[in-house]
């Protein structure tokens, strides 16, 4: 079963079901700091089940609901965001290159046609599964791209799992991806920990939540510096692409951390102190009329455009720098 799973850190077995995990158990305390982090940390963003079908096969899927409501003393993201997040999505399945958007629901899916099957597990929901039948694994791509960031990295705003930024990058670069995007997160160097997986390239996409939620500028600067320090300690030679915050409709406001443009400057200055780090200006890459929610989260067209721009800055699938 585990050989069929792509783009996961590890696979957990519980109650006769399998679960794809994106985060190390060592960051459980950090994920537990907010109900939203805890729920989103269990999702399977960018994870795929890939196999060759030699006969009848079945996928049994169970979706696990989770509360996103803030607990006492936690940030109320729904109030700060201005409305509920639209986390609706499909279960995307490719059969010999043909893509189908299926309802995400509990039940059994039977495969009686096609040879090569890719199941894109959901970006925003925790699911457990059992895959049974006459199947064999598809060889994994060479090299792994680690994606660190917030909801935009995770895939919020895109309602088909096959269309998220990290998933698209994996396809373009022909690499495995480890999507450690986390909705609502701030820059948090404590989330950068040793992984039981070889990492060849890194994408960073933080900052928009820091601008809208933080009040201590010096603390933000310290966390950004520590983030890059930890990354270079663990990954001294791997290429890093920093994507500064994308355009947002309320960018002209002044918040405790300063102007929106200052966030990108702080991130870029920290990145410039290290070799083999490329800084991409998210504002200049933004399609300002292509938002899923009207002001913050890119829609699928925006993400497709962004993926092409980001992919150009990475070596394709070489794995030679690990």
Secondary structure, 3 states (H helix, E strand, C coil): CHHHEECCCEEEEECCEEEEECCCHHHHHHHCCCHHHHHHCCCCCCCEEEEEEEEEEEEEEEEECCCCCCCCCCCCHHHHHCCCCCCCCEEEEEECCEEEEEECCCEEEEECCCCEEEEECCCCCEEEEEEEEEEEECCCCCCEEEEEECHHHHCCCCCEHHHCHHHHHHHHHCCEEEEEECCCCCCCHHHCCCCCCCCCEEEEECCHHHHHHCCCHHHHHHHHHHHHHHHHHHCCCCEEEEECCCCCCCCCCEECCEEHHHHHHHHHHHHCCCCCEEEECHHHHCCCCCECCCCCCECHHHHHHHHHHHHCCCCCCCCCCC
